[in-house]
Amino acid sequence: MSRFSPAEVAERLAGGLLSFPVTHFREDLSFDETAYRDNIGWLSGFGATGLFAAGGTGEFFSLTTAEVERVVSAAAQEVPADVPVIAPAGYGTASAVELARAGERAGADGLLLLPPYLTEAPQEGLIEHVRAVCAATDLGVIIYSRANAVYSDEAVARLAEECPNLIGFKDGVGDIEKMTRIYSRVGDRLTYVGGLPTAETFALPYLEMGVTTYSSAMYNFVPEFAVRFYNAVRARDRATVYRYLDEFVLPYCDIRNRSAGYAVSIVKAGVRAIGRPAGPVRAPLTDLDDTEMRLLTDLIDRVPEA
């Protein structure tokens, strides 16, 4: 049973930085639960207000349903009592419902509904997809607008009205007009989460549109810096935000942009760079090469001071 009501989950997520931990693998690509639990315990000391287990950064797309349930269960057992754990659901509607129930069994406090697999869909189909997942669980649900599941403002408004346990909207598109329209229609009924790759680059302008939090992948390997960056954003300290962008975030993005899929691969590489075992990524992703790994390690060694 969830430790928090959907409304409590929404409030906690909106109030701070969000952790999206990597999923640890051994060299044979099996789930390394011991290393994962140890890492969750370590990350819990830096103040994130929500943990998204087996999300995009956690290679959800490469995990089986049984593995997802195991990862979520491990996270739920390791986090502090005041930090909600959000489990993933995705793929087709039947699979998403199954994953939602698996997350609930594993002790999650909420769900992140990722886009369906492969096929494009009309807004009516996406609405029915979300309705089915919300109806299958008592947990609060956050929809992730991205790829083949980009929700219109009309669709989000209908879902917010029809699904009491829909608590959040995560944006992975970066369409400022669309975000403005959604917030104008729905207002504070939902919690809004920035979900673009390396969300720090969009955090300051998104704050002005009611997006008070975001998924920080770099929290995995420079958590103190990630929290300082978030605090500067919330304080609207533009000078500090742009200094951090110039000195660390944008050079990091330059490495990330060297290959498709590196938005995930570079995070696991960052964890390895600070001496914590994370293992390789699973195919179809690839790990950074030796040159890229050196560039990343050198950058982490120069992380900006406060």
N, C-alpha and C positions, 0 to 999 in steps of 0.2 A: 504494500500500500504506500502511496506517495506520502511524503512527510509534509507536503505543502498543497494548499488548494491551487487551482489554476491562477486565481487572482494574486495569490502570494508569490507564485513563481514569476508572473509577469512583473510584479513590483521589484522583486530582487534582481531580476535580469536587467531592468532598466536603470538600476542605480550604480552600476560599476562596469568594469572591464570583464569580458567573457573569455574563458579559456577553451581552446579547441585542441586538446592534446593529440599528439601522434599515437598510433598504435604500434607497440613494440613487437618486432619479429626476431626470431632467431635466424641464423644463417640459412637454415633449411626452410625459412619463410613460415614456420609455425608461430602461433601467438605466444609471446614470451610474457606470461602473466606476472611472474615475479618482478621483472624489470618494469612492467607497466604500473603495477601497484606502487612500487618504490617511487616512480616518477610522479604519480598522482599525489603521493604524500609530500614530495618535495615542492611541486607546483602550488600546493595548497597553502604554503607559507607566504605567498606574495599578494594575496588579497583579491583575487578574481571573485566575482559575485555569482558566477554560474559556470558549469562545466559541461561541455557538449562532447559526450563520449562517442567514439566511432563516427564522427562527422566526416566532412570532406577531407579535412587535414588528417583525420584518423583513418583514411582509406576505406571508407564505408563501401565503396563500389567494388572493392576487392575481397570483401569479407562474406562468408556464408551467414545465413540467418542464425545458426547455432553459435558462430563466432561473435556476431554482434551481441547476442544475449550474454555471452560470457564476458565480453569487454565491458558492457554496461554494468553488469553485476559487480565486476571488480572495481569499477569506478565508484559505484554507489556505496560500496563497503569501505572505501578509502577516503572519501571527501569529508571535510568538516560538516558538522550537523547543520550549519546555516547556509550551505551551498547546494542549490538544486542541481541535479544531474539531468541532462536532456539527452534522450536516446534518439537515434535516427529511424526514420521510416522512408521508404521510397520504392521505386519501380512501379509496376502496374498496381491497380487498386487492390486486388486480392493480396498481393505480396505486401503492399504497404500496410494493410490491415493486420496481416500476420506479424509483421515487424513491430507494429504499434503494440500489439498484445504481448509480444516477446519483451519489449522494453518495459512494459508495465510489470510483467512477472519478475524482471530482473531488478526492480527497485527504482526505476527512473521516476523523476518528478514531472517530466514534460517530454514533448516530442518535437523534433525538427522534421518536417515533411519535405524531403528533397524531391526534385523533379522526377516524373515518370521516366521509364526507360525508352529511349530511341524515338518513339513516334511523336509527331506534333499533335496537338489537340485543340479544339475550339474552347472558348471560355466556358460554355455550358458543360462540356466534359470535365474541365478542370474543377469547376464548382462541384460537380457530383463526386469527383475524386476526393476532394477535401471533406465534403459532407460525410462520405462513407468512413473516412479515417476518424473524424471527430466523433461520429456515432459509435465507433468500435472501442472507445476508451474514455475513461474519466479524466485522463491527464490533459493538461493544457497543451495546445498544439500551436506551433509556429510554422507558417508556410514560407518556403524558400522560393522566391521569385527569380528564376534563372533558366537559361537554356530553353528547353521546350515547355516550360511552365512559367511563362511571364503573365502575371495576373493584371487585368485592367483595374482601374479604380472602381468601376461598376461592380466587377466580380468581388473585389475585396470588401466593398460595402455590403453586398448581399450576404457574403459569408460571415461577416462580423455580426450581422443582424440575426442570421439563422443558426449559427453555431456558438452556443454560449461558452464552450471551452476552447474556442479559437482565441489565443491570447497575443499572438505576435505576427509580425511581417518582417521577413529578412530579405533585404534587397541585394541581389547579385547582378544587377543590370547596369546601374549608373545613369539612368534616364532621369534627369532632374525634374523635367516637366511631369513625368509619370509619378514620381515621389510626391511632388507638390500636390497633384490632383488627389492622390490617395490620402494624404494627411488632411487635405481640405475637406474631403468627404467623411473620413472616419475619425479624425482627431485622436484624442487620447484613449479611445476605446481599445486600441492595440498598443503593444510595445513594439518599437521599431528598432531593427538591428541592422547595422551596416555589414554587408556580406560580400563585398567585392574583394578580389585577391589583393592581399596586403592592404587591408581596410584603413590603415593609418593614413594613406595618401588622400583619402576622401573624408576623413573624420571631421575636420573643421567645417567645411561647407555643409556636410550632412547634419551637423548639430543644429544649424539654423533651420533645418526642415523637420525638427522634432526627433531626429535619430540620435538618441542619447547614449547609445552603446554600440559596440561592434565586436566582431570575432577577430581576436588577435592571434595570428599564427606565430608571430615572433615571440609571444609570451612563452612559448615552449623553450626558448634558449637564451633570451635576454629578458627575463620577467621583470626585473626591477626597472629597466629602461622602458619596457612596454607600459608599465603602470605610470611612470613619470610622464610618458607621452600622453597617455589618456588623461591624466590630471591636468596637463597643460591645455589640452583640447577643451575639457569641461570648464576650465578657468578662462577660456578664450584668450590665452596667452599666445598671441600670434607669433611674436618674436621667437619664443622658445620652440613652438611647433615647427616653424620654418627652418630653424637651426637644426633641429633633430631630423627633419626631412632631408635637408641638404647633406648633413654629415653621415647619416646612416641609412635612412629608409630608402631614398632614391638610389644610392649605390647598391643596396640590397636588391632593389627591383631590377637593376641592370643585370645582375647575375641571374635572377629569376627568369628574366626574359630571354635567356640564351637558348632555351629549349621548351617545347610544349610539355606540359605536365610538371614543370619545375616549381609551380606554385605550391605543390605538395612536397616534391622531392627535396627542395631547398630547406624546408622546415626540419625534416628528419635529419638532413645533413647538419643543420645547425645544432641539433641536439647532440649528435656525435662529436661535433667540433668542440663542445664544452666538456667533453669527457664522460658523457652519460650514454650508456648503451641503448641504442634504439633499433639497430639492425637495418637491413636494406628495405627499399620499397618493393612492393610486388608489381609484376607486370600487369598492365601494359606500361606502367611508369618505368623510368630509368633513373639511376642515381647520378649525382653530379660526377664529372670526371675529376682527375687529380688536380688539374689547373683550377677548375671552378671551386673545388674544395679548399684550395689554398687561398683563393680570393676571399671566400666567405670567412675562413678562419681569421685572416688578417683583418677583415672588417669588424668581426666580433671583438677582436683584441683592441679595436679603437672605438668601442661604443662610447657615445658622448657622455660626459659627466653632467651632473645637474647644473 
